[in-house]
């Protein structure tokens, strides 16, 4: 099975995925604009993975500072939601420009 250290790291990364997903979801809801189901699901998944990837990349260097690492991951989740909104706007403008 997994060692205790690996188990704790896996739990931390999963919690960063969930936290970043919630941060991305909150960012999408904060704008108070109508969003499609595809944008909701895409934003949550993208935010979760971006936060988890940031946590994974910085875990070795910042393992002693888990609070800082969690904050950076949550900010990455917020940025992931902003990225999906920006991409949706670009695609919408592209499609509207073709008509």
N, C-alpha and C positions, 0 to 999 in steps of 0.2 A: 504494500500500500504506500501512501505518501508519508514522508517524514512530517513531523510537527511544523517545521519551518515552511515547508512547501504548502502544507494545508492552510496555514495562516496567510500565506501570500495569495493563494487561490481565493480564499474567502475575502481578502482585502480587494482583490481585483474585481471579483463579482459585485461587491458592494459599491465599488467605483462605477461599474457599469450601470447599476440601478440608480445611484445618486446622480450620475451625469444624465441619464435618461430623464429623470424627474426634473433636473435643471433645464434641460432642453424643452421638455413639455411645458414647464412654467414659462419659459421665454416665448414659446409659441402662443400661449394663452394670454400673456401680458399684452401683446399687441392688439388684442380684441378685434381682430379681423376674421372674416370667415375663411376657414381653411378646409381643404378636402381631406378625406380619409387617407389618401396616399401621402399627403404632406405630413399628416399626424404620425403615421407609422414610420415613414422615412425619417422624419425629424427625430423621433424617439430612438430609433435604431442607430442613426448616424451619431447622435449625441452620446449615446451609451458607448459605442465603439470608440469614438474619439477620446472620451474621458478615460476609458480603460487602456487604450494604447498609450496615452500620455503617462498614466500611472505605471504601466509596464516598462516604458522607456526610462522613467526617472526613478523607479523603485530601488535600483541598486545604489544610486548616489544619495537618495533622500530617504532611505529606509529608517533612519533614526528620527526623521521629522515627518511622521505620518500625517499630522495635521496640515502641514504645508503641502504635502503631496495630495491630500484629499481636496484642498482648496484649489490647487492648480487643475486637478482633474474635473472638478465641478465647473470651473471657468471654461475648460475645453468643451464640456457638454453644452454650455450656453453658446459658445462659438459654433458648435456643430449645428444647433438649431438656427442660428443666424445664417449659416452657410446654406442650409437647405432652403430657407426662405429666399435668399438671394438667387439661388439656382432656379427656383420656381418662377421668380420674377423675370429672369433672363429668358427662360423658355417661353413664358407667356408673351413677352414683348417680341420674341422672334416669330412666334406663330401669328400674332396679330399683324406683324409687319409683312408677312407673306400674303395676307388676304387682300 
